[in-house]
Structure formats: C-alpha cells, structure tokens
Amino acid sequence: MTTPVWDPEQYLRFADERTRPLRDLLARVPSLPHPGEESILDIGCGPGNSTAVLRERWPHARLTGVDNSAPMLATARTEGEPTADYLLADARDYDPAPARPDLVVSNATLQWIDGHLGLLPRWAAALRPGGAVAFQVPGNFDAPSHTLLADLRRGPRWRALLGEDPVRAGVHPPERYLDALGAAGCEPDVWETTYLTPLPGPDPVLEWVKGTALRPVLTRLADPEDRAAFLAEYGRLLREAYPAGPSGTVFPFRRIFAVGVKR
C-alpha cells in the first residue's frame, strides 16, 4: 500500500465534520479510573484536532499524540492542542505500555494499517485497570466515492502510474471488532452510524476525499499534468454520483465505532 503524504490544511477543511464522529465516540467512554490524573494516548493524532477534543473532555489529563507524519505533528503543536506532548512514531510499532494509559484513542487511523486487529491486544494490555480503548473507522468503502476511485485507478490510463495497490488497508465488520475487543480482555461496546453530511461549495466530495482516501493517489501522481487530469476525471464522476441539492451536496458518511473497557 502507498504510504500517503498528508496535507494538514486539506484535512482540516472539513474539521467540524471529521470531528463529529470522535465526539460521538467519546460520549460512550465511561469515567476513567484516575480522575484529574488521566494518561491518554491519541494514536494517529494527525493535525491535533482530535487531541483538542480530548482536552475538552479531560482538561487535566496527560495527553500524548502519536503520528507518523512530521507535517501533521507540526500543525498539531501549533494549531491543534499545544498543551499535549507529541511523538513521531508509527502506530504499527508504537508500544503504549510505558505511558501506562487510562485511555487509548484512535480516530480514523486503523483503516490505513494492515492487520490492525493485532494492535488491539497490545493496546488493551497497556491499559491500567478500568481503562479503555476507543476507536472509530470509516465504513463507506462500498460507496461511490471509493468504488469510482478504485475503478478509475485500475483503468488503462492510470493503471501503470498507480499500480494495483488498494486505496486502503481495510476495515472489518463491526462484529469483528466486538470479538477482538472481547478476546483482548475488554467489555466491548460496538455500533455504527451513517451521517448524512451536507457539504458546501463546488466539487465538495472531491475536496473531502483529497484529505483522506485520495492521499495515496495524489502521493503517486508527482507530475502536475497527470494530477490535474486525474482530478478532473474523478471530479466529473463524483459530481454525477453526488449531485448538489437544496441542502448542498449530501455525502452519506458511515462510521464504525468501538469502545472496550478493560476488565
């Protein structure tokens, strides 16, 4: 899979819409075992918008944001949550045990990690008793935004430039996360929601996916003419699939949520 080069400014164009699922996720996290002294890890913190939400909920916690993108962390330190600590590390290899966390949160990161179910036992084992793991991932990979992208990159014009790599590592059905958290020694709470998100402006779905699903493609298309041509073709397909209406361009946005409290 192509490791995407992240663009903090593009990602934050829809910061409120991207943050809403995190707020809904955290609403289901119970009281943590060390009030006022919580240790919280934000794994895949990106530009710090998720870390800022954690600070709102736990104002006195020791927060640590972990991400493998230096540009994202630079934005997090200045514009996200400047009172947190930040660590440049890959979630695949990061060991949370030394932080002795009360809560491990991952906001829309696990979709990029092959075999991410294998991380859950490590995260759960690192928790102090009564702590929790909480994460949410997109569940809309059969939506036109993704299927059109996959079909286009496999077409004769783009296959040689973009290869056959999947756009994502993969997301599992909700019941797989429930079983994995239970096997890791947690009491699981798993659910899903589809947000009907009105997006404003011209080509809003294209602008949305430029911040996430389209990043591996844009990373590979180094030539500006190739990039412009791909975006023009993909944008046309998205306009047909997501026509503008009275409320703007409505983008169905399915998410899968999971909270596991350590037994």
N, C-alpha and C positions, 0 to 999 in steps of 0.2 A: 504493500500500500504506500502511496506517495505521502510523505510527511508534509503537511501543509505549512506554508508560511503565513502566519496570522497577521491581520491588519486590525489593530485595536480600534482605529477610527471607524472603519467599516462595520465592525462587530457592534459598536455602541450606537450605530444609527437607530437601532430599534431596541435600545437598552430597556425601556419600560416593559415592552412585550416579552423580551427574553428573560426578564427578571421575575415576571409574574409566576411562572411555574415554581421557581425557587421559593417564593413566599408561601405558596400553597403547600409545598413540601415541608417547609419548616413549621408550618402551623400544626403538623401532625407529630412533630418531635416532642416527646414528653419532657418534663422537668429533668434537668441534668443533675448528677449526684453531688456536685460541688458548687453550689450557688455562689456567684461572685468570684469564683476562682477557677472557672471552667478553662480547659485546654481544648481548643477547637482547631481542626485542620480543614482547610478548603483546598481540596486536591483538584487541580485543573482550574485554578482561580482566574485565569485569563487576565483581563484588564482591571480586576478588582471590584467589578460591580457586584459580584456575588459576596465577596468579603465584606463590602459595605452593608449589605443586607444582614449578614451575620452579626455585625457590630450593633446594628439597630436592636436585634433580638437579645443579644448578650453583651451589654455595654462594658462589662468589666472583664470579659474573657481574655485569655491569652490566645490571640489569633495568629495562625501561620498559614499563608497562602503558598501553594506549591504549583509550579507550572514549568513546562519545558521550553517556553518561548520567552527569550530575553526582552523583546519589544513589548509583549504583553505585561511582563512584570514591571518594566519601566513605567508604563502607564498606570499600573496598579499602585505603585509607590507614590505617584504624584497626584492622580486623579481618582483613584479608587478608594482605598481605605488606608491612609498614610500611617495610622497608628498600629497597623499589623506588621508582623515580620513576614518576609518573603524569601522563598528558597527556589533556586533554579534546579529542577530535578524532573526526571521522567516518572510518571505515575507507575509505570511498569516495574521500576526498580526501587522506588522510594520505600523505605522502611519507616512506618509511622510509630513503631514501638518506643523509641527514645523520647518522643513527645508526650507519652502517657496521656493520650487524648480521652476526653469525655465524649467527643463527637467528631466523627469523620464525615464530611460532606463532599459530594461531587456533583456539580451542576453541569449536565450535558457533556461530560468528558468521556464517559465509558464507551460511547459509540465509536470512538476513534481507536480503541485498544482491543486487539485480537485477544481472545481468551480472558476477557475481563472478569468472568465469573471466578477465576482463580485468585483474583485480588481480594475477594470478599472475606475469605477465612483469615487472611493476613490482617486486614483492617479490623475485623471483629476481635481477633486475638490481642491486638494492641490496646483495645479499649479498657479503661478502668471499669470495675463492676458497675452495672447500671447505665453505662454509656450506650451510645447509639451510632449506627451507620445510617446515613440518609443520602439518597441519590435520585436523580431523575434523568431520563434519556428520551430522545425523540422516538416516536413510534409511527412515523408517517412515511416510511421508506417505500410504500406501495402507492404513494400519492403522485400526481403528475409532476410535481416539482422534482422528484427524484427519478421516476421512470423515464421521463423525457430526457433528463440529463444522461442517464445510463445508455439509452438508445442512441443519442447523438454522439457520444464519445466512442461508441462501437461502430459508427458509420464509416464509409470508405474514406471520407476526407480527413477524419480525426483519429482513426484507429492507430495509425503509425506514430503520430505525435504523442498520443495519450496512453497507448497501451491498453491492456485488458484489466488493469488494476480496478478493484471495486472502489467506489467513492467512499465507502465506509467500512469499518471493520465488522460491524454487525451488532444488532440488538436482539435480545431474546424475548419470547412471550412473557407476559407478567408472571405466569405460574413458575417459570424457571427461576426468576429472582426470588419468589417466595420460598421455593425449595432450597435454593442456595443459601439464603439467609438462615433458614431453619437448621440446615446442616452445619452452619458456622457457629451455632450456639446462640442464635438470636430469636426473639419473638418477632415474626415478620408482620408487616402491615404493607400491603401492595395494592395499588389501584391504578386506574388510567383515566385520563380526561382528554377531550378534544375541545380546544379553544377555537372559536370562530373569530379570527383576528382581522379586523378591518385595517388594511394598510393604505396609507395615503400616497399621493404623488404618482408620477409616471413610472412604469415598469417596477412597481414596488416588490413583487415577488422575486424578480431578478436581483434587486438590491438586497433583499433579505438573504437569499442563498449565497450572494457574494461574501457574506460574513461567515458562512459555515460550510454547507455542503459543497459549494463551488471552489473552496480554497485549494484542494489538491489539483484541480484542473487549472486554475489560474497560476499555481506554482509551476506547472509544467509548461505552460504556454508563455515562454520567455519573449518570443517575438511579438512586438506590439500589433502588427497587422494580423497575425494569427489570433491573438487575443480578441481584438476588435471584431473579427469575423465570427469567431465562436460566440461571443456575447450577443451579436446581432441575431444570429440564427436561433440561439437558445431563448433570447428575449422574445422573439416572434412567437415561438411555440408556447411560452408561458402566457403571453397576452391572450392567445386563443384558449388556453386551458383555464385561465383565471381572468375572465372579463370584468371590467370595472362595473360597479352598480351604484345604486343610490347611497350606500354606506361606504363607498370606496371599493377597493379590491379585497374581497373576503378570502382569507387564507386559512383553511382548516389546519389546525396545528395540534396533532395528537401527541400526548406525552404519557410516559410510563413512570410511576413513582414507587419508591420503596423505602421503608424505614424498618430497621432491625434493632431492637433493644437487647443488649447483652443480658443473657440470663444470669 
